[in-house]
Amino acid sequence: MALNKATLQTSLQAIFEDLSDKSAADVAQQMADAIDAYVKTGTVPAGIPITGTSPAGPVTGATSGPGSIA
């Protein structure tokens, strides 16, 4: 999972450096947007083992492609 912590830190620092004339709701929205963007940079590689059950019995395998958070 390749989360870009440096970009999140830069975004939050910019928010904190410009707090003049902003309501708490505005700052909270900016922070939520920065965190949302940060989380969505995460990816999951292919090949993660999976197990489960079905009416036919146990199922095993692995993910076939990379995943991302939408």
N, C-alpha and C positions, 0 to 999 in steps of 0.2 A: 504494500500500500504506500504509494509515493505522495504523501501529503506535503504540501509546500508551507512549512512553518514560517519561513522567512517572509513570505508574502503576507501571511496573516499578521505577523508582527508589524510589518510596514503599514498595513491597512489600519490596524488598531492605533498605532502611534499617530497616524494622520488624523484620525478621529479625535484623539485626546488633545492633540495640539491645536485643534480648531473648535473649541467648545463655546466660543462667544456667540451670544444670541441664538443658542439652540436649546430647545426644550429637552427634557429627559426622554420624551417619546421619540424625538428626532434622533438623539444619540443612540437610544436602544435600537431603533430601526437600522441605523448605519452599522451598528455592531452585529445585529442579526444577519444583515446582508453579507458582511465580511466573513462571518463564521459559516454561513450557508455556502458561500463561494469556496471557502477552504475545504469544507467537508466534501464538496462535489469534485475536488481534485483527486480524491482517493480512487484507486483502482485495485482490483483483485486479479491476480494472475490465473491463467488457465491451469488445469491439472489438479485442482483441489479435490481430494477424495470425498465422496459422498456415499451415504448409506440411507436406506429407507425401507419401507414396507409397501407392498401392494397386495391386492387380492390374490395374486399368484404366488406371493412369498417375498422373501427379502430381495432387495435390489441394491447393487453396489456399482460404483463407477467413479468417474471423475468429471469435473467441469471441462467443457470442450473449448471454451474461449474466455477471453478476459471479461471482467465485469466492471461496471462503474456505477456510481451513485447518481441518480437523476434528480 
